[in-house]
């Protein structure tokens, strides 16, 4: 199942990268950007020989700042059109692929905040908590009831693949399903580890496809600029 789902993430990453490249080429005057960058580079080399207190130095520096600001405005144009699609896609992917569906045998985290006793036969859980506590448990039955200080919390666990948060009096309980892994690395990365979820998978393929498309479409203009 994961094999099929990872291709959904890959295709969406490539599709969004292609959409972004097309929008960039329609909204950004690439010829102007390339010429401006060359001009900035040339002026930066020129002012190295100027006295930093001289009028010529300040004038050149002001030109560089103005050109950089103009380039920045050019690069921000596509964001007006790409921001919303990315937000929608991230919400969809996060909802669909962040966690594995809870089934009998699933390992989940039960996080409680407050004070008292949490009990659940289906989770083999009978613990006292004070402050914030995290309990790693295994789902042992289809029918599941959770009690906090003898008050039942109605939570549908089986089939759920989202984080659940419920308030019970002055206490709070959170159910966190097991995170889904799409890529397993032969080495461990700082802050990430060796298992990558949907977001890391999306970023890897989005970055790779953007690099390839950017090189492939270099010098191809979809719009004539004055």
GROMACS elastic network, one bead per residue, 0.5 to 0.9 nm:
[ bonds ]
;  ai    aj funct       b0    kb
    1     4     6  0.54363   500
    1     5     6  0.63893   500
    1     6     6  0.88084   500
    2     6     6  0.60007   500
    2     7     6  0.86967   500
    2   180     6  0.87234   500
    2   181     6  0.83793   500
    2   182     6  0.68112   500
    3     6     6  0.55074   500
    3     7     6  0.68742   500
    3   182     6  0.80843   500
    4     7     6  0.54544   500
    4     8     6  0.68516   500
    5     8     6  0.51102   500
    5     9     6  0.66674   500
    5    10     6  0.87927   500
    5    97     6  0.80410   500
    5   182     6  0.85127   500
    6     9     6  0.51424   500
    6    10     6  0.61893   500
    6    11     6  0.86394   500
    6   182     6  0.63811   500
    6   183     6  0.87742   500
    6   198     6  0.79464   500
    6   201     6  0.80350   500
    7    11     6  0.59409   500
    7    12     6  0.83690   500
    8    11     6  0.52823   500
    8    12     6  0.61253   500
    8    13     6  0.85541   500
    9    12     6  0.51699   500
    9    13     6  0.60624   500
    9    14     6  0.86154   500
    9    93     6  0.76492   500
    9   198     6  0.72212   500
    9   201     6  0.73937   500
    9   202     6  0.60649   500
    9   205     6  0.85746   500
   10    13     6  0.51084   500
   10    14     6  0.61916   500
   10    15     6  0.85072   500
   10   201     6  0.76397   500
   10   202     6  0.65363   500
   10   205     6  0.61438   500
   10   206     6  0.77778   500
   11    14     6  0.51139   500
   11    15     6  0.59274   500
   11    16     6  0.85272   500
   11   205     6  0.88598   500
   12    16     6  0.60384   500
   12    17     6  0.84301   500
   12    89     6  0.81921   500
   12   202     6  0.81270   500
   12   206     6  0.85807   500
   13    16     6  0.53292   500
   13    17     6  0.61506   500
   13    18     6  0.86510   500
   13   201     6  0.89145   500
   13   202     6  0.57246   500
   13   203     6  0.76480   500
   13   204     6  0.88069   500
   13   205     6  0.61184   500
   13   207     6  0.85595   500
   13   209     6  0.78246   500
   14    17     6  0.50557   500
   14    18     6  0.61386   500
   14    19     6  0.85837   500
   14   202     6  0.89941   500
   14   205     6  0.69589   500
   14   206     6  0.58805   500
   14   208     6  0.87533   500
   14   209     6  0.58071   500
   14   210     6  0.77086   500
   15    18     6  0.51400   500
   15    19     6  0.61352   500
   15    20     6  0.85720   500
   15   206     6  0.87718   500
   16    20     6  0.60210   500
   16    21     6  0.85394   500
   16    82     6  0.86214   500
   16    85     6  0.83185   500
   16    86     6  0.77874   500
   16   206     6  0.77200   500
   17    20     6  0.50841   500
   17    21     6  0.61804   500
   17    22     6  0.86911   500
   17   206     6  0.60751   500
   17   207     6  0.80997   500
   17   209     6  0.65316   500
   17   210     6  0.54550   500
   17   213     6  0.79629   500
   18    21     6  0.51050   500
   18    22     6  0.62421   500
   18    23     6  0.86446   500
   18   209     6  0.80270   500
   18   210     6  0.73537   500
   18   213     6  0.71533   500
   19    22     6  0.52208   500
   19    23     6  0.61851   500
   19    24     6  0.85240   500
   19    82     6  0.82650   500
   20    23     6  0.51487   500
   20    24     6  0.59978   500
   20    25     6  0.86133   500
   20    78     6  0.75878   500
   20    79     6  0.89622   500
   20    81     6  0.88488   500
   20    82     6  0.67240   500
   20   210     6  0.86257   500
   21    24     6  0.50481   500
   21    25     6  0.62561   500
   21    26     6  0.87063   500
   21   210     6  0.76106   500
   21   213     6  0.73818   500
   21   214     6  0.71868   500
   21   217     6  0.84943   500
   22    25     6  0.51768   500
   22    26     6  0.62703   500
   22    27     6  0.87147   500
   22   222     6  0.79699   500
   23    26     6  0.50553   500
   23    27     6  0.60631   500
   23    28     6  0.81327   500
   23    78     6  0.61419   500
   23    81     6  0.78702   500
   23    82     6  0.81430   500
   24    27     6  0.53044   500
   24    28     6  0.54117   500
   24    29     6  0.86421   500
   24    30     6  0.87293   500
   24    75     6  0.79366   500
   24    77     6  0.81319   500
   24    78     6  0.58268   500
   25    28     6  0.55500   500
   25    29     6  0.72959   500
   25    30     6  0.71675   500
   25   220     6  0.84755   500
   25   221     6  0.64669   500
   25   222     6  0.60602   500
   25   223     6  0.72413   500
   26    29     6  0.78692   500
   26    78     6  0.87632   500
   26   221     6  0.81026   500
   26   222     6  0.61047   500
   26   223     6  0.59054   500
   27    30     6  0.89292   500
   27    74     6  0.77664   500
   27    75     6  0.86918   500
   27    77     6  0.66062   500
   27    78     6  0.64509   500
   27   223     6  0.84704   500
   28    31     6  0.87332   500
   28    32     6  0.85329   500
   28    33     6  0.78821   500
   28    74     6  0.57113   500
   28    75     6  0.67514   500
   28    77     6  0.73590   500
   28    78     6  0.77850   500
   29    32     6  0.53848   500
   29    33     6  0.62421   500
   29    34     6  0.87682   500
   29    74     6  0.74817   500
   29   221     6  0.89541   500
   29   223     6  0.84540   500
   29   224     6  0.87454   500
   29   225     6  0.66963   500
   30    34     6  0.60004   500
   30    35     6  0.84591   500
   30   219     6  0.85906   500
   30   221     6  0.79196   500
   31    34     6  0.52287   500
   31    35     6  0.61621   500
   31    36     6  0.84507   500
   31   219     6  0.88403   500
   31   221     6  0.88718   500
   31   225     6  0.81915   500
   32    35     6  0.52017   500
   32    36     6  0.59294   500
   32    37     6  0.85395   500
   32    71     6  0.87837   500
   32   225     6  0.88226   500
   33    36     6  0.50813   500
   33    37     6  0.61271   500
   33    38     6  0.86279   500
   33    71     6  0.64408   500
   33    74     6  0.80817   500
   34    37     6  0.52390   500
   34    38     6  0.63147   500
   34    39     6  0.86630   500
   35    38     6  0.51335   500
   35    39     6  0.61421   500
   35    40     6  0.86351   500
   36    40     6  0.60690   500
   36    41     6  0.85349   500
   36    67     6  0.68223   500
   36    68     6  0.83375   500
   36    71     6  0.77516   500
   37    40     6  0.50422   500
   37    41     6  0.61198   500
   37    42     6  0.85435   500
   37    67     6  0.84197   500
   37    68     6  0.83783   500
   37    71     6  0.84932   500
   38    41     6  0.51236   500
   38    42     6  0.61681   500
   38    43     6  0.86631   500
   39    42     6  0.50731   500
   39    43     6  0.61385   500
   39    44     6  0.85461   500
   39    64     6  0.85575   500
   39    67     6  0.88598   500
   40    43     6  0.51354   500
   40    44     6  0.60656   500
   40    45     6  0.86347   500
   40    63     6  0.84567   500
   40    64     6  0.58452   500
   40    67     6  0.73584   500
   40    68     6  0.79966   500
   41    44     6  0.51553   500
   41    45     6  0.63956   500
   41    46     6  0.87546   500
   42    45     6  0.52197   500
   42    46     6  0.62943   500
   42    47     6  0.89455   500
   43    47     6  0.62212   500
   43    48     6  0.87683   500
   43    60     6  0.68511   500
   43    61     6  0.82727   500
   43    63     6  0.86959   500
   43    64     6  0.73049   500
   44    47     6  0.54831   500
   44    48     6  0.66734   500
   44    60     6  0.83375   500
   44    61     6  0.81739   500
   44    64     6  0.78476   500
   45    48     6  0.55572   500
   45    49     6  0.78916   500
   46    49     6  0.62086   500
   46    50     6  0.74042   500
   46    60     6  0.86840   500
   47    51     6  0.79861   500
   47    52     6  0.81946   500
   47    56     6  0.83431   500
   47    57     6  0.60193   500
   47    60     6  0.70696   500
   47    61     6  0.78797   500
   48    51     6  0.81978   500
   48    52     6  0.86829   500
   48    57     6  0.88918   500
   49    52     6  0.89299   500
   50    53     6  0.84262   500
   50    54     6  0.71941   500
   50    56     6  0.74095   500
   50    57     6  0.58105   500
   51    54     6  0.52774   500
   51    55     6  0.86419   500
   51    56     6  0.82564   500
   51    57     6  0.64931   500
   52    55     6  0.84392   500
   52    56     6  0.86873   500
   52    57     6  0.57059   500
   52    58     6  0.73322   500
   53    56     6  0.86423   500
   53    57     6  0.69164   500
   53    58     6  0.73763   500
   54    57     6  0.53299   500
   54    58     6  0.65703   500
   54    59     6  0.87831   500
   55    58     6  0.52399   500
   55    59     6  0.61278   500
   55    60     6  0.86656   500
   56    59     6  0.50830   500
   56    60     6  0.61622   500
   56    61     6  0.84885   500
   57    60     6  0.52801   500
   57    61     6  0.60504   500
   57    62     6  0.85602   500
   58    61     6  0.50232   500
   58    62     6  0.60616   500
   58    63     6  0.86470   500
   59    62     6  0.51565   500
   59    63     6  0.63548   500
   59    64     6  0.87884   500
   60    63     6  0.50598   500
   60    64     6  0.62802   500
   60    65     6  0.87239   500
   61    64     6  0.50895   500
   61    65     6  0.62685   500
   61    66     6  0.86761   500
   62    65     6  0.51022   500
   62    66     6  0.61707   500
   62    67     6  0.85991   500
   63    66     6  0.51328   500
   63    67     6  0.61116   500
   63    68     6  0.85548   500
   64    67     6  0.51537   500
   64    68     6  0.61089   500
   64    69     6  0.85733   500
   65    68     6  0.51297   500
   65    69     6  0.61588   500
   65    70     6  0.86540   500
   66    69     6  0.50745   500
   66    70     6  0.62190   500
   66    71     6  0.86687   500
   67    70     6  0.50312   500
   67    71     6  0.61837   500
   67    72     6  0.85646   500
   68    71     6  0.50507   500
   68    72     6  0.61167   500
   68    73     6  0.87155   500
   69    72     6  0.50080   500
   69    73     6  0.63345   500
   69    74     6  0.87352   500
   70    73     6  0.51839   500
   70    74     6  0.63754   500
   70    75     6  0.88421   500
   71    74     6  0.50278   500
   71    75     6  0.63192   500
   71    76     6  0.87422   500
   72    75     6  0.51459   500
   72    76     6  0.62637   500
   72    77     6  0.89308   500
   73    76     6  0.51553   500
   73    77     6  0.65249   500
   74    77     6  0.55948   500
   74    78     6  0.82008   500
   75    78     6  0.67294   500
   75    79     6  0.80016   500
   76    79     6  0.54861   500
   76    80     6  0.75474   500
   77    80     6  0.59951   500
   77    81     6  0.79574   500
   78    81     6  0.55340   500
   78    82     6  0.61741   500
   78    83     6  0.83642   500
   79    83     6  0.53289   500
   79    84     6  0.86410   500
   80    83     6  0.60421   500
   80    84     6  0.79259   500
   81    84     6  0.68097   500
   81    85     6  0.76586   500
   82    85     6  0.55590   500
   82    86     6  0.62766   500
   82    87     6  0.87725   500
   83    86     6  0.54110   500
   83    87     6  0.63345   500
   83    88     6  0.88734   500
   84    87     6  0.50876   500
   84    88     6  0.62359   500
   84    89     6  0.86099   500
   85    88     6  0.51706   500
   85    89     6  0.60899   500
   85    90     6  0.85146   500
   86    89     6  0.50901   500
   86    90     6  0.59627   500
   86    91     6  0.84670   500
   87    90     6  0.51950   500
   87    91     6  0.61547   500
   87    92     6  0.86395   500
   88    91     6  0.51940   500
   88    92     6  0.62094   500
   88    93     6  0.86782   500
   89    92     6  0.50456   500
   89    93     6  0.60463   500
   89    94     6  0.83751   500
   90    93     6  0.51792   500
   90    94     6  0.58677   500
   90    95     6  0.83962   500
   90   199     6  0.83164   500
   91    94     6  0.51796   500
   91    95     6  0.60789   500
   91    96     6  0.85605   500
   92    95     6  0.52334   500
   92    96     6  0.60867   500
   92    97     6  0.83492   500
   93    96     6  0.51432   500
   93    97     6  0.55721   500
   93    98     6  0.72408   500
   93   198     6  0.72156   500
   93   199     6  0.81887   500
   94    97     6  0.55959   500
   94    98     6  0.50424   500
   94    99     6  0.84107   500
   94   198     6  0.74347   500
   94   199     6  0.78547   500
   95    98     6  0.62649   500
   95    99     6  0.81969   500
   95   161     6  0.77987   500
   95   162     6  0.67937   500
   96    99     6  0.76713   500
   96   161     6  0.76244   500
   96   162     6  0.84506   500
   97   100     6  0.73288   500
   97   161     6  0.81973   500
   97   179     6  0.85794   500
   97   180     6  0.67588   500
   97   197     6  0.81196   500
   97   198     6  0.62371   500
   98   161     6  0.77029   500
   98   162     6  0.76841   500
   98   178     6  0.87141   500
   98   179     6  0.59708   500
   98   180     6  0.58310   500
   98   181     6  0.86335   500
   98   197     6  0.69524   500
   98   198     6  0.63311   500
   98   199     6  0.82780   500
   99   102     6  0.86123   500
   99   160     6  0.89176   500
   99   161     6  0.53399   500
   99   162     6  0.65388   500
   99   163     6  0.84210   500
   99   176     6  0.83468   500
   99   177     6  0.58274   500
   99   178     6  0.55537   500
   99   181     6  0.85789   500
   99   197     6  0.88535   500
  100   103     6  0.87998   500
  100   106     6  0.86012   500
  100   159     6  0.88442   500
  100   160     6  0.82784   500
  100   161     6  0.56954   500
  100   162     6  0.85667   500
  100   177     6  0.64610   500
  100   178     6  0.56317   500
  100   179     6  0.59863   500
  100   180     6  0.53709   500
  100   181     6  0.88506   500
  101   106     6  0.83433   500
  101   157     6  0.88350   500
  101   158     6  0.73650   500
  101   159     6  0.50316   500
  101   160     6  0.52411   500
  101   162     6  0.80190   500
  101   177     6  0.71416   500
  101   178     6  0.79670   500
  102   105     6  0.82372   500
  102   106     6  0.57387   500
  102   107     6  0.81381   500
  102   108     6  0.79702   500
  102   139     6  0.79648   500
  102   157     6  0.62348   500
  102   158     6  0.50573   500
  102   159     6  0.50573   500
  102   160     6  0.54595   500
  102   161     6  0.63137   500
  102   177     6  0.63655   500
  102   178     6  0.78026   500
  103   106     6  0.54213   500
  103   107     6  0.89453   500
  103   139     6  0.70493   500
  103   140     6  0.87262   500
  103   141     6  0.86061   500
  103   142     6  0.75751   500
  103   157     6  0.78390   500
  103   158     6  0.52444   500
  103   159     6  0.61975   500
  103   160     6  0.83512   500
  104   107     6  0.89061   500
  104   138     6  0.79065   500
  104   139     6  0.51445   500
  104   140     6  0.53978   500
  104   141     6  0.58020   500
  104   142     6  0.62817   500
  104   158     6  0.74242   500
  105   138     6  0.59223   500
  105   139     6  0.52070   500
  105   140     6  0.59311   500
  105   141     6  0.82771   500
  106   137     6  0.83717   500
  106   138     6  0.56071   500
  106   139     6  0.54409   500
  106   140     6  0.81506   500
  106   177     6  0.79269   500
  106   178     6  0.73218   500
  107   136     6  0.69480   500
  107   137     6  0.57105   500
  107   139     6  0.65085   500
  107   177     6  0.71794   500
  107   178     6  0.61561   500
  108   135     6  0.83658   500
  108   136     6  0.59364   500
  108   137     6  0.55888   500
  108   138     6  0.62505   500
  108   139     6  0.74672   500
  108   175     6  0.70504   500
  108   176     6  0.57738   500
  108   178     6  0.55451   500
  109   134     6  0.65203   500
  109   135     6  0.56612   500
  109   137     6  0.62523   500
  109   138     6  0.86933   500
  109   174     6  0.79474   500
  109   175     6  0.59140   500
  109   176     6  0.50739   500
  109   177     6  0.66038   500
  109   178     6  0.77281   500
  110   133     6  0.82393   500
  110   134     6  0.57747   500
  110   135     6  0.51150   500
  110   136     6  0.64138   500
  110   137     6  0.72123   500
  110   173     6  0.69871   500
  110   174     6  0.57808   500
  110   176     6  0.64998   500
  110   177     6  0.89317   500
  111   132     6  0.70737   500
  111   133     6  0.57053   500
  111   135     6  0.63007   500
  111   136     6  0.87336   500
  111   172     6  0.80724   500
  111   173     6  0.56076   500
  111   175     6  0.64707   500
  111   176     6  0.78941   500
  112   115     6  0.83556   500
  112   118     6  0.82215   500
  112   129     6  0.73946   500
  112   130     6  0.86973   500
  112   131     6  0.79105   500
  112   132     6  0.56765   500
  112   133     6  0.54471   500
  112   134     6  0.66064   500
  112   135     6  0.83470   500
  112   171     6  0.71197   500
  112   172     6  0.55735   500
  112   174     6  0.63452   500
  112   175     6  0.89207   500
  113   129     6  0.77290   500
  113   130     6  0.72721   500
  113   131     6  0.53390   500
  113   133     6  0.64916   500
  113   134     6  0.89604   500
  113   170     6  0.86216   500
  113   171     6  0.55604   500
  113   172     6  0.51132   500
  113   173     6  0.65135   500
  113   174     6  0.86829   500
  114   129     6  0.72713   500
  114   130     6  0.58693   500
  114   132     6  0.65056   500
  114   133     6  0.88161   500
  114   170     6  0.65309   500
  114   172     6  0.67177   500
  115   128     6  0.75634   500
  115   129     6  0.52916   500
  115   131     6  0.60720   500
  115   132     6  0.83373   500
  115   149     6  0.87338   500
  115   170     6  0.83695   500
  115   171     6  0.68558   500
  116   127     6  0.85141   500
  116   128     6  0.56833   500
  116   129     6  0.55498   500
  116   130     6  0.67178   500
  116   148     6  0.70303   500
  116   149     6  0.57334   500
  116   171     6  0.84358   500
  117   126     6  0.70977   500
  117   127     6  0.56490   500
  117   129     6  0.61043   500
  117   130     6  0.89228   500
  117   147     6  0.80211   500
  117   148     6  0.56971   500
  117   149     6  0.51870   500
  117   150     6  0.78508   500
  118   125     6  0.70630   500
  118   126     6  0.57572   500
  118   127     6  0.54784   500
  118   128     6  0.63932   500
  118   129     6  0.74638   500
  118   146     6  0.72379   500
  118   147     6  0.56674   500
  118   149     6  0.64341   500
  118   150     6  0.79773   500
  119   123     6  0.83046   500
  119   124     6  0.78805   500
  119   125     6  0.51942   500
  119   127     6  0.66093   500
  119   128     6  0.88674   500
  119   145     6  0.84710   500
  119   146     6  0.58624   500
  119   147     6  0.50849   500
  119   148     6  0.64458   500
  119   149     6  0.81842   500
  119   150     6  0.79529   500
  120   123     6  0.53564   500
  120   124     6  0.59303   500
  120   126     6  0.65307   500
  120   144     6  0.73977   500
  120   145     6  0.58893   500
  120   147     6  0.62817   500
  120   148     6  0.89457   500
  121   125     6  0.63297   500
  121   126     6  0.80967   500
  121   140     6  0.84247   500
  121   141     6  0.85744   500
  121   144     6  0.74494   500
  121   145     6  0.72415   500
  121   146     6  0.78070   500
  122   125     6  0.77536   500
  122   138     6  0.83549   500
  122   139     6  0.61267   500
  122   140     6  0.51532   500
  122   141     6  0.51618   500
  122   142     6  0.78580   500
  122   143     6  0.72203   500
  122   144     6  0.53198   500
  122   145     6  0.69929   500
  122   146     6  0.83200   500
  123   126     6  0.88354   500
  123   137     6  0.59951   500
  123   138     6  0.57430   500
  123   139     6  0.51224   500
  123   140     6  0.59763   500
  123   141     6  0.77818   500
  123   144     6  0.76896   500
  123   145     6  0.86997   500
  123   146     6  0.84168   500
  124   137     6  0.74321   500
  124   138     6  0.76860   500
  124   139     6  0.81624   500
  124   140     6  0.76931   500
  125   135     6  0.84451   500
  125   137     6  0.74577   500
  125   146     6  0.88018   500
  127   135     6  0.88285   500
  129   132     6  0.72266   500
  129   133     6  0.61941   500
  130   133     6  0.71371   500
  139   142     6  0.79739   500
  139   144     6  0.83965   500
  139   157     6  0.87209   500
  139   158     6  0.88338   500
  140   143     6  0.89653   500
  140   144     6  0.86147   500
  141   144     6  0.64199   500
  141   158     6  0.89877   500
  142   157     6  0.81534   500
  142   158     6  0.64106   500
  143   156     6  0.85878   500
  143   157     6  0.84453   500
  143   158     6  0.81420   500
  144   154     6  0.88791   500
  144   155     6  0.78766   500
  144   156     6  0.75938   500
  144   157     6  0.71673   500
  144   158     6  0.84888   500
  145   152     6  0.69660   500
  145   153     6  0.69585   500
  145   154     6  0.69125   500
  145   155     6  0.73383   500
  145   156     6  0.87590   500
  146   150     6  0.89093   500
  146   151     6  0.82592   500
  146   152     6  0.57832   500
  146   153     6  0.54192   500
  146   154     6  0.72675   500
  146   155     6  0.76754   500
  147   150     6  0.51998   500
  147   151     6  0.51218   500
  147   153     6  0.58274   500
  147   154     6  0.89273   500
  148   151     6  0.51683   500
  148   152     6  0.64789   500
  148   153     6  0.72240   500
  148   168     6  0.72913   500
  148   171     6  0.81244   500
  148   173     6  0.86681   500
  149   152     6  0.84050   500
  151   168     6  0.76656   500
  151   169     6  0.89960   500
  152   168     6  0.86092   500
  153   166     6  0.76849   500
  153   167     6  0.86958   500
  153   168     6  0.72512   500
  153   173     6  0.88170   500
  154   166     6  0.87871   500
  155   164     6  0.80114   500
  155   166     6  0.84061   500
  155   175     6  0.89628   500
  156   159     6  0.80229   500
  156   160     6  0.70733   500
  157   160     6  0.54882   500
  157   161     6  0.86274   500
  157   175     6  0.85575   500
  158   161     6  0.87488   500
  160   163     6  0.83100   500
  160   164     6  0.88048   500
  160   177     6  0.79227   500
  161   176     6  0.85773   500
  161   177     6  0.63624   500
  161   178     6  0.85096   500
  162   175     6  0.84763   500
  162   176     6  0.72212   500
  162   177     6  0.68228   500
  163   174     6  0.70481   500
  163   175     6  0.57032   500
  163   177     6  0.65872   500
  164   173     6  0.80912   500
  164   174     6  0.54507   500
  164   176     6  0.67141   500
  164   177     6  0.88380   500
  165   172     6  0.72164   500
  165   173     6  0.58603   500
  165   175     6  0.65690   500
  165   176     6  0.88956   500
  166   171     6  0.86504   500
  166   172     6  0.58143   500
  166   173     6  0.53833   500
  166   174     6  0.64595   500
  166   175     6  0.87462   500
  167   170     6  0.71934   500
  167   171     6  0.58946   500
  167   173     6  0.63796   500
  167   174     6  0.88222   500
  168   171     6  0.50554   500
  168   172     6  0.57552   500
  168   173     6  0.74575   500
  169   172     6  0.77992   500
  176   179     6  0.83905   500
  179   197     6  0.73456   500
  180   195     6  0.89523   500
  180   196     6  0.82424   500
  180   197     6  0.57751   500
  180   198     6  0.75271   500
  181   184     6  0.72242   500
  181   195     6  0.58842   500
  181   196     6  0.55168   500
  181   198     6  0.73688   500
  182   195     6  0.74303   500
  182   196     6  0.58827   500
  182   197     6  0.53586   500
  182   198     6  0.65208   500
  182   200     6  0.88810   500
  182   201     6  0.69387   500
  183   194     6  0.81561   500
  183   195     6  0.58985   500
  183   196     6  0.50618   500
  183   197     6  0.69214   500
  183   198     6  0.87657   500
  183   200     6  0.86651   500
  183   201     6  0.70085   500
  184   187     6  0.86166   500
  184   194     6  0.57052   500
  184   196     6  0.63718   500
  185   188     6  0.68587   500
  185   189     6  0.87016   500
  185   193     6  0.83268   500
  185   195     6  0.62887   500
  185   196     6  0.78821   500
  186   194     6  0.68101   500
  187   193     6  0.78084   500
  187   194     6  0.57551   500
  188   191     6  0.88974   500
  188   192     6  0.72946   500
  188   195     6  0.80665   500
  189   192     6  0.53014   500
  189   194     6  0.62769   500
  190   193     6  0.62078   500
  192   195     6  0.72643   500
  192   196     6  0.72587   500
  192   200     6  0.88965   500
  193   196     6  0.76543   500
  196   199     6  0.77491   500
  196   200     6  0.55889   500
  196   201     6  0.64326   500
  197   200     6  0.56367   500
  197   201     6  0.61764   500
  197   202     6  0.86272   500
  198   201     6  0.50811   500
  198   202     6  0.59904   500
  198   203     6  0.86051   500
  199   202     6  0.50572   500
  199   203     6  0.61549   500
  199   204     6  0.86293   500
  200   203     6  0.51125   500
  200   204     6  0.61450   500
  200   205     6  0.87252   500
  201   204     6  0.52631   500
  201   205     6  0.63465   500
  201   206     6  0.83845   500
  202   205     6  0.54813   500
  202   206     6  0.58045   500
  202   207     6  0.83900   500
  203   206     6  0.50437   500
  203   207     6  0.58914   500
  203   208     6  0.84240   500
  204   207     6  0.53729   500
  204   208     6  0.61985   500
  204   209     6  0.86521   500
  205   208     6  0.50364   500
  205   209     6  0.59405   500
  205   210     6  0.83232   500
  206   209     6  0.52960   500
  206   210     6  0.59839   500
  206   211     6  0.85877   500
  207   210     6  0.51458   500
  207   211     6  0.62195   500
  207   212     6  0.87411   500
  208   211     6  0.52615   500
  208   212     6  0.63608   500
  208   213     6  0.86941   500
  209   212     6  0.50967   500
  209   213     6  0.59780   500
  209   214     6  0.83276   500
  210   213     6  0.51486   500
  210   214     6  0.58344   500
  210   215     6  0.85492   500
  211   214     6  0.51712   500
  211   215     6  0.63379   500
  211   216     6  0.86036   500
  212   215     6  0.53514   500
  212   216     6  0.60654   500
  212   217     6  0.85660   500
  213   217     6  0.58655   500
  213   218     6  0.82209   500
  214   217     6  0.53879   500
  214   218     6  0.59323   500
  215   218     6  0.51611   500
  215   219     6  0.88402   500
  216   219     6  0.86318   500
  216   220     6  0.86173   500
  217   220     6  0.53498   500
  217   221     6  0.82097   500
  218   221     6  0.83242   500
  221   224     6  0.71813   500
